[in-house]
């Protein structure tokens, strides 16, 4: 019986502006932050590179009782509105700082089973930057996270067993604190269109003193990595 040859493929990292590298990769193979973090355990060569990630970061303002609350929808690759319209989205991010996705893209993110919805006021955000805020994770004592912080932390740094092992990796690399960075809720309220949403790109930093996942990326014309399968010609 003839044995059918199976093509072996390897993930590759392309480095450059997001709009130039995205078309060269198979979209549904581009890695998310949690996948990159887990691969860094066994592939230390990835630790010195900044990455764009497949995670979508969508911000809305929604009524909760009488109060306006800001929500972050962390979506996966298949509903990423920036990936849906890569040229226009990156152009808007560079020129204006924000991409306002069409209504159908917003609804796709909101309705996807894989999307994580979180109220920013539940994250106990720190900082005084007018554009962004953050919360920290102690890599040796992550049990201090509140339930909403833990949900977000596991979304971007690995779930279950992988989260525990990834925290161990950071701690052994002498990275005692890591961050999750999001838009300042007040910034979102000032800039989001009525009944709409604004989107930002997501980035994952290299290993170092200010390690973090950044869900407010607008500098998409710089040379970060994007990891996935290259499109076969």
Secondary structure, DSSP 8 states (H G I E B T S, - for coil): -----------EEEEE-HHHHHTTB-GGGS--HHHHHHHHHH-GGGGG--EEEEEEEEEEEEEETTEEEEEEEEE-GGG-HHHHTHHHHHHHHHHHS-B---HHHHHHHHH-TT-EEEEGGGG--B---SSEEEEEEETT-GGGS-HHHHHHHHHHH-STHHHHHHHHHHHHTT--EEEEEEE-HHHHHHHS-TT--EEEEEEE--SSTT-EEEEEE--TTS-EEEEE-B---
